[in-house]
Amino acid sequence: MKNCFIYLRVSTEEQAKEGFSIENQKRACIEFAKSKGYHVKRVFIDDGKSARTTDRAALQEMLKLAKGQEVQNG
């Protein structure tokens, strides 16, 4: 089974209220990963962070971990 990481983010409380909440994203991403045969190794979350910069703690942590992982296209 292939492994994957999931990265989740909402930038505003308004987005969370409109159905883009972290929990909704998490559920959808995990279901998608499973349907494609992936095992979710870890979920990274940056709550209330803008996409204007990559200077987000969870994103940077995920990228550091991913550098040491084999990438599989599928």
PLY file of the C-alpha trace (Angstrom):
ply
format ascii 1.0
element vertex 74
property float x
property float y
property float z
element edge 73
property int vertex1
property int vertex2
end_header
0.00 0.00 0.00
1.26 3.48 -0.86
1.66 6.05 1.91
0.68 9.71 1.86
0.52 12.82 3.99
-2.50 15.11 4.07
-2.19 18.88 4.46
-5.23 20.91 5.58
-5.72 24.65 5.89
-8.42 27.27 6.22
-7.47 30.91 6.21
-10.56 32.42 7.82
-13.34 31.56 10.22
-15.78 32.40 7.43
-14.39 29.59 5.30
-14.81 27.19 8.18
-18.46 28.23 8.57
-19.14 27.75 4.84
-18.33 24.03 4.85
-14.60 24.24 4.32
-13.88 23.36 7.94
-10.82 21.36 8.86
-13.00 18.38 9.83
-14.81 18.42 6.46
-11.50 18.65 4.61
-10.00 15.88 6.72
-12.90 13.52 6.13
-12.92 14.16 2.37
-9.15 13.77 2.02
-8.99 10.55 4.05
-11.88 9.05 2.06
-10.18 10.04 -1.20
-6.83 8.60 -0.12
-8.42 5.31 0.91
-10.36 5.08 -2.37
-7.07 5.40 -4.26
-5.30 2.79 -2.13
-3.22 5.11 0.04
-2.43 4.75 3.73
-2.50 8.16 5.45
0.66 8.36 7.53
-0.09 11.76 9.02
-2.40 14.76 8.76
-0.88 18.24 8.98
-3.08 21.21 9.88
-2.53 24.96 9.61
-5.66 26.62 10.95
-6.30 30.26 10.09
-3.21 30.66 7.92
-3.00 32.61 4.67
-1.92 30.93 1.45
0.06 34.02 0.48
3.18 32.52 2.04
4.64 29.08 2.55
5.83 30.16 5.99
3.30 27.94 7.78
4.50 25.63 10.56
2.60 22.46 9.58
3.39 22.88 5.87
7.10 23.29 6.57
7.10 20.26 8.88
5.37 18.14 6.23
7.79 19.26 3.52
10.78 18.37 5.70
9.38 14.90 6.36
8.46 14.40 2.70
12.01 15.13 1.55
13.10 11.83 3.07
10.26 9.80 1.55
10.10 8.03 -1.78
7.55 9.68 -4.06
5.15 7.42 -5.94
2.97 8.67 -8.75
-0.32 6.96 -8.91
0 1
1 2
2 3
3 4
4 5
5 6
6 7
7 8
8 9
9 10
10 11
11 12
12 13
13 14
14 15
15 16
16 17
17 18
18 19
19 20
20 21
21 22
22 23
23 24
24 25
25 26
26 27
27 28
28 29
29 30
30 31
31 32
32 33
33 34
34 35
35 36
36 37
37 38
38 39
39 40
40 41
41 42
42 43
43 44
44 45
45 46
46 47
47 48
48 49
49 50
50 51
51 52
52 53
53 54
54 55
55 56
56 57
57 58
58 59
59 60
60 61
61 62
62 63
63 64
64 65
65 66
66 67
67 68
68 69
69 70
70 71
71 72
72 73
